[in-house]
Amino acid sequence: MRISVKRVYETPGGADGTRVLVDRLWPRGLSKERAAIDHWFKDIAPSDELRKWFGHDPARWAEFRRRYYAELDEKQDALMPLRQLIGQGPVTLLFAARDDQHNNAVVLREYLADR
């Protein structure tokens, strides 16, 4: 199982495999062509409430991870298509946030590896 995490604004690469956007909102200023996204699974993104509460504040990171794990535990049906893609080959989880260490794609990769 190879799951990468990459900012959606970065140039797509041959090693990306299947490119999956995991944000609830479409990235600002990015055309669908330039994004080169294979799938958009917005249903597995953090809830609007959690996303707004977190606000990309690193001080809230641990609690964000805990809460997002709890949300993902309730979204097993929505996670199935992603799990199937991961079983077929490399997958890159795409996110729009500027912080490449504190974002939902990082937590989602950890969650999938743990479970």
PyMOL CGO cylinders between C-alpha atoms (Angstrom):
from pymol import cmd
from pymol.cgo import CYLINDER

trace = [
    CYLINDER, 0.00, 0.00, 0.00, 1.58, 3.23, -1.16, 0.3, 1, 1, 1, 1, 1, 1,
    CYLINDER, 1.58, 3.23, -1.16, -0.21, 6.41, -0.23, 0.3, 1, 1, 1, 1, 1, 1,
    CYLINDER, -0.21, 6.41, -0.23, 1.44, 9.76, -0.91, 0.3, 1, 1, 1, 1, 1, 1,
    CYLINDER, 1.44, 9.76, -0.91, 0.31, 13.21, 0.13, 0.3, 1, 1, 1, 1, 1, 1,
    CYLINDER, 0.31, 13.21, 0.13, 0.81, 16.21, -2.13, 0.3, 1, 1, 1, 1, 1, 1,
    CYLINDER, 0.81, 16.21, -2.13, -0.39, 19.77, -2.45, 0.3, 1, 1, 1, 1, 1, 1,
    CYLINDER, -0.39, 19.77, -2.45, -2.84, 19.95, -5.35, 0.3, 1, 1, 1, 1, 1, 1,
    CYLINDER, -2.84, 19.95, -5.35, -1.06, 23.02, -6.74, 0.3, 1, 1, 1, 1, 1, 1,
    CYLINDER, -1.06, 23.02, -6.74, 2.16, 21.03, -7.28, 0.3, 1, 1, 1, 1, 1, 1,
    CYLINDER, 2.16, 21.03, -7.28, 2.86, 19.69, -10.76, 0.3, 1, 1, 1, 1, 1, 1,
    CYLINDER, 2.86, 19.69, -10.76, 1.46, 16.18, -11.27, 0.3, 1, 1, 1, 1, 1, 1,
    CYLINDER, 1.46, 16.18, -11.27, 4.14, 13.51, -11.46, 0.3, 1, 1, 1, 1, 1, 1,
    CYLINDER, 4.14, 13.51, -11.46, 4.36, 10.07, -13.02, 0.3, 1, 1, 1, 1, 1, 1,
    CYLINDER, 4.36, 10.07, -13.02, 4.79, 8.45, -9.61, 0.3, 1, 1, 1, 1, 1, 1,
    CYLINDER, 4.79, 8.45, -9.61, 1.54, 9.96, -8.29, 0.3, 1, 1, 1, 1, 1, 1,
    CYLINDER, 1.54, 9.96, -8.29, -0.59, 7.03, -9.39, 0.3, 1, 1, 1, 1, 1, 1,
    CYLINDER, -0.59, 7.03, -9.39, -4.27, 7.76, -8.89, 0.3, 1, 1, 1, 1, 1, 1,
    CYLINDER, -4.27, 7.76, -8.89, -4.73, 11.38, -7.82, 0.3, 1, 1, 1, 1, 1, 1,
    CYLINDER, -4.73, 11.38, -7.82, -7.51, 11.92, -5.28, 0.3, 1, 1, 1, 1, 1, 1,
    CYLINDER, -7.51, 11.92, -5.28, -8.63, 15.31, -3.98, 0.3, 1, 1, 1, 1, 1, 1,
    CYLINDER, -8.63, 15.31, -3.98, -9.70, 14.90, -0.33, 0.3, 1, 1, 1, 1, 1, 1,
    CYLINDER, -9.70, 14.90, -0.33, -10.80, 18.46, 0.44, 0.3, 1, 1, 1, 1, 1, 1,
    CYLINDER, -10.80, 18.46, 0.44, -14.46, 19.46, 0.80, 0.3, 1, 1, 1, 1, 1, 1,
    CYLINDER, -14.46, 19.46, 0.80, -13.96, 22.66, -1.22, 0.3, 1, 1, 1, 1, 1, 1,
    CYLINDER, -13.96, 22.66, -1.22, -12.48, 22.98, -4.71, 0.3, 1, 1, 1, 1, 1, 1,
    CYLINDER, -12.48, 22.98, -4.71, -9.00, 24.61, -4.59, 0.3, 1, 1, 1, 1, 1, 1,
    CYLINDER, -9.00, 24.61, -4.59, -9.04, 28.33, -5.32, 0.3, 1, 1, 1, 1, 1, 1,
    CYLINDER, -9.04, 28.33, -5.32, -7.82, 29.44, -8.72, 0.3, 1, 1, 1, 1, 1, 1,
    CYLINDER, -7.82, 29.44, -8.72, -7.16, 25.93, -10.01, 0.3, 1, 1, 1, 1, 1, 1,
    CYLINDER, -7.16, 25.93, -10.01, -8.70, 24.64, -13.23, 0.3, 1, 1, 1, 1, 1, 1,
    CYLINDER, -8.70, 24.64, -13.23, -9.83, 21.03, -13.44, 0.3, 1, 1, 1, 1, 1, 1,
    CYLINDER, -9.83, 21.03, -13.44, -7.37, 20.45, -16.29, 0.3, 1, 1, 1, 1, 1, 1,
    CYLINDER, -7.37, 20.45, -16.29, -4.37, 21.78, -14.36, 0.3, 1, 1, 1, 1, 1, 1,
    CYLINDER, -4.37, 21.78, -14.36, -5.34, 19.84, -11.23, 0.3, 1, 1, 1, 1, 1, 1,
    CYLINDER, -5.34, 19.84, -11.23, -5.26, 16.52, -13.12, 0.3, 1, 1, 1, 1, 1, 1,
    CYLINDER, -5.26, 16.52, -13.12, -7.49, 14.90, -10.51, 0.3, 1, 1, 1, 1, 1, 1,
    CYLINDER, -7.49, 14.90, -10.51, -8.79, 11.37, -11.05, 0.3, 1, 1, 1, 1, 1, 1,
    CYLINDER, -8.79, 11.37, -11.05, -11.31, 11.42, -8.18, 0.3, 1, 1, 1, 1, 1, 1,
    CYLINDER, -11.31, 11.42, -8.18, -12.74, 13.94, -5.74, 0.3, 1, 1, 1, 1, 1, 1,
    CYLINDER, -12.74, 13.94, -5.74, -13.90, 12.36, -2.48, 0.3, 1, 1, 1, 1, 1, 1,
    CYLINDER, -13.90, 12.36, -2.48, -15.26, 15.39, -0.65, 0.3, 1, 1, 1, 1, 1, 1,
    CYLINDER, -15.26, 15.39, -0.65, -17.46, 13.19, 1.56, 0.3, 1, 1, 1, 1, 1, 1,
    CYLINDER, -17.46, 13.19, 1.56, -14.41, 11.92, 3.46, 0.3, 1, 1, 1, 1, 1, 1,
    CYLINDER, -14.41, 11.92, 3.46, -13.06, 15.42, 4.10, 0.3, 1, 1, 1, 1, 1, 1,
    CYLINDER, -13.06, 15.42, 4.10, -13.47, 16.90, 7.58, 0.3, 1, 1, 1, 1, 1, 1,
    CYLINDER, -13.47, 16.90, 7.58, -16.90, 18.36, 8.30, 0.3, 1, 1, 1, 1, 1, 1,
    CYLINDER, -16.90, 18.36, 8.30, -17.32, 22.08, 7.71, 0.3, 1, 1, 1, 1, 1, 1,
    CYLINDER, -17.32, 22.08, 7.71, -17.54, 22.56, 11.48, 0.3, 1, 1, 1, 1, 1, 1,
    CYLINDER, -17.54, 22.56, 11.48, -14.27, 20.73, 12.14, 0.3, 1, 1, 1, 1, 1, 1,
    CYLINDER, -14.27, 20.73, 12.14, -12.49, 22.42, 9.25, 0.3, 1, 1, 1, 1, 1, 1,
    CYLINDER, -12.49, 22.42, 9.25, -13.51, 25.88, 10.44, 0.3, 1, 1, 1, 1, 1, 1,
    CYLINDER, -13.51, 25.88, 10.44, -12.68, 25.09, 14.08, 0.3, 1, 1, 1, 1, 1, 1,
    CYLINDER, -12.68, 25.09, 14.08, -9.18, 23.86, 13.14, 0.3, 1, 1, 1, 1, 1, 1,
    CYLINDER, -9.18, 23.86, 13.14, -8.41, 26.86, 10.91, 0.3, 1, 1, 1, 1, 1, 1,
    CYLINDER, -8.41, 26.86, 10.91, -4.98, 25.33, 10.16, 0.3, 1, 1, 1, 1, 1, 1,
    CYLINDER, -4.98, 25.33, 10.16, -3.81, 26.28, 13.65, 0.3, 1, 1, 1, 1, 1, 1,
    CYLINDER, -3.81, 26.28, 13.65, -0.91, 23.93, 14.57, 0.3, 1, 1, 1, 1, 1, 1,
    CYLINDER, -0.91, 23.93, 14.57, -1.79, 24.42, 18.25, 0.3, 1, 1, 1, 1, 1, 1,
    CYLINDER, -1.79, 24.42, 18.25, -5.07, 22.58, 17.54, 0.3, 1, 1, 1, 1, 1, 1,
    CYLINDER, -5.07, 22.58, 17.54, -3.41, 19.79, 15.54, 0.3, 1, 1, 1, 1, 1, 1,
    CYLINDER, -3.41, 19.79, 15.54, -3.65, 16.95, 18.09, 0.3, 1, 1, 1, 1, 1, 1,
    CYLINDER, -3.65, 16.95, 18.09, -7.31, 17.64, 18.80, 0.3, 1, 1, 1, 1, 1, 1,
    CYLINDER, -7.31, 17.64, 18.80, -8.04, 18.03, 15.07, 0.3, 1, 1, 1, 1, 1, 1,
    CYLINDER, -8.04, 18.03, 15.07, -6.50, 14.60, 14.42, 0.3, 1, 1, 1, 1, 1, 1,
    CYLINDER, -6.50, 14.60, 14.42, -8.55, 13.03, 17.21, 0.3, 1, 1, 1, 1, 1, 1,
    CYLINDER, -8.55, 13.03, 17.21, -11.81, 14.59, 15.99, 0.3, 1, 1, 1, 1, 1, 1,
    CYLINDER, -11.81, 14.59, 15.99, -11.13, 13.78, 12.33, 0.3, 1, 1, 1, 1, 1, 1,
    CYLINDER, -11.13, 13.78, 12.33, -10.37, 10.13, 13.21, 0.3, 1, 1, 1, 1, 1, 1,
    CYLINDER, -10.37, 10.13, 13.21, -13.75, 10.03, 14.98, 0.3, 1, 1, 1, 1, 1, 1,
    CYLINDER, -13.75, 10.03, 14.98, -15.46, 11.44, 11.89, 0.3, 1, 1, 1, 1, 1, 1,
    CYLINDER, -15.46, 11.44, 11.89, -13.69, 8.93, 9.65, 0.3, 1, 1, 1, 1, 1, 1,
    CYLINDER, -13.69, 8.93, 9.65, -14.82, 6.08, 11.92, 0.3, 1, 1, 1, 1, 1, 1,
    CYLINDER, -14.82, 6.08, 11.92, -18.38, 7.10, 11.00, 0.3, 1, 1, 1, 1, 1, 1,
    CYLINDER, -18.38, 7.10, 11.00, -17.65, 7.27, 7.24, 0.3, 1, 1, 1, 1, 1, 1,
    CYLINDER, -17.65, 7.27, 7.24, -16.64, 3.69, 6.47, 0.3, 1, 1, 1, 1, 1, 1,
    CYLINDER, -16.64, 3.69, 6.47, -18.98, 3.42, 3.46, 0.3, 1, 1, 1, 1, 1, 1,
    CYLINDER, -18.98, 3.42, 3.46, -17.58, 6.63, 1.98, 0.3, 1, 1, 1, 1, 1, 1,
    CYLINDER, -17.58, 6.63, 1.98, -14.02, 5.32, 2.50, 0.3, 1, 1, 1, 1, 1, 1,
    CYLINDER, -14.02, 5.32, 2.50, -14.63, 2.09, 0.54, 0.3, 1, 1, 1, 1, 1, 1,
    CYLINDER, -14.63, 2.09, 0.54, -13.96, 3.53, -2.95, 0.3, 1, 1, 1, 1, 1, 1,
    CYLINDER, -13.96, 3.53, -2.95, -10.67, 5.01, -1.71, 0.3, 1, 1, 1, 1, 1, 1,
    CYLINDER, -10.67, 5.01, -1.71, -9.65, 1.73, -0.08, 0.3, 1, 1, 1, 1, 1, 1,
    CYLINDER, -9.65, 1.73, -0.08, -10.36, -0.04, -3.38, 0.3, 1, 1, 1, 1, 1, 1,
    CYLINDER, -10.36, -0.04, -3.38, -8.15, 2.40, -5.29, 0.3, 1, 1, 1, 1, 1, 1,
    CYLINDER, -8.15, 2.40, -5.29, -5.35, 1.89, -2.77, 0.3, 1, 1, 1, 1, 1, 1,
    CYLINDER, -5.35, 1.89, -2.77, -5.59, -1.85, -3.34, 0.3, 1, 1, 1, 1, 1, 1,
    CYLINDER, -5.59, -1.85, -3.34, -5.07, -1.32, -7.07, 0.3, 1, 1, 1, 1, 1, 1,
    CYLINDER, -5.07, -1.32, -7.07, -1.86, 0.71, -6.92, 0.3, 1, 1, 1, 1, 1, 1,
    CYLINDER, -1.86, 0.71, -6.92, -0.23, 3.94, -5.77, 0.3, 1, 1, 1, 1, 1, 1,
    CYLINDER, -0.23, 3.94, -5.77, -2.57, 6.74, -4.66, 0.3, 1, 1, 1, 1, 1, 1,
    CYLINDER, -2.57, 6.74, -4.66, -1.75, 10.39, -3.99, 0.3, 1, 1, 1, 1, 1, 1,
    CYLINDER, -1.75, 10.39, -3.99, -4.05, 12.26, -1.61, 0.3, 1, 1, 1, 1, 1, 1,
    CYLINDER, -4.05, 12.26, -1.61, -4.30, 15.88, -2.73, 0.3, 1, 1, 1, 1, 1, 1,
    CYLINDER, -4.30, 15.88, -2.73, -4.98, 18.88, -0.50, 0.3, 1, 1, 1, 1, 1, 1,
    CYLINDER, -4.98, 18.88, -0.50, -5.00, 22.66, -0.99, 0.3, 1, 1, 1, 1, 1, 1,
    CYLINDER, -5.00, 22.66, -0.99, -3.74, 23.92, 2.39, 0.3, 1, 1, 1, 1, 1, 1,
    CYLINDER, -3.74, 23.92, 2.39, -0.41, 25.75, 2.48, 0.3, 1, 1, 1, 1, 1, 1,
    CYLINDER, -0.41, 25.75, 2.48, 0.81, 23.76, 5.48, 0.3, 1, 1, 1, 1, 1, 1,
    CYLINDER, 0.81, 23.76, 5.48, 2.05, 20.42, 4.18, 0.3, 1, 1, 1, 1, 1, 1,
    CYLINDER, 2.05, 20.42, 4.18, 2.37, 18.88, 7.67, 0.3, 1, 1, 1, 1, 1, 1,
    CYLINDER, 2.37, 18.88, 7.67, -0.89, 19.95, 9.33, 0.3, 1, 1, 1, 1, 1, 1,
    CYLINDER, -0.89, 19.95, 9.33, -3.76, 19.12, 6.98, 0.3, 1, 1, 1, 1, 1, 1,
    CYLINDER, -3.76, 19.12, 6.98, -6.52, 16.57, 6.56, 0.3, 1, 1, 1, 1, 1, 1,
    CYLINDER, -6.52, 16.57, 6.56, -4.69, 14.55, 3.88, 0.3, 1, 1, 1, 1, 1, 1,
    CYLINDER, -4.69, 14.55, 3.88, -1.87, 13.79, 6.33, 0.3, 1, 1, 1, 1, 1, 1,
    CYLINDER, -1.87, 13.79, 6.33, -4.39, 12.59, 8.93, 0.3, 1, 1, 1, 1, 1, 1,
    CYLINDER, -4.39, 12.59, 8.93, -6.29, 10.55, 6.34, 0.3, 1, 1, 1, 1, 1, 1,
    CYLINDER, -6.29, 10.55, 6.34, -3.09, 8.78, 5.25, 0.3, 1, 1, 1, 1, 1, 1,
    CYLINDER, -3.09, 8.78, 5.25, -2.30, 7.96, 8.91, 0.3, 1, 1, 1, 1, 1, 1,
    CYLINDER, -2.30, 7.96, 8.91, -5.85, 6.73, 9.46, 0.3, 1, 1, 1, 1, 1, 1,
    CYLINDER, -5.85, 6.73, 9.46, -5.75, 4.43, 6.44, 0.3, 1, 1, 1, 1, 1, 1,
    CYLINDER, -5.75, 4.43, 6.44, -2.36, 3.03, 7.49, 0.3, 1, 1, 1, 1, 1, 1,
    CYLINDER, -2.36, 3.03, 7.49, -3.61, 2.44, 11.07, 0.3, 1, 1, 1, 1, 1, 1,
    CYLINDER, -3.61, 2.44, 11.07, -6.82, 0.72, 10.01, 0.3, 1, 1, 1, 1, 1, 1,
]
cmd.load_cgo(trace, "trace")
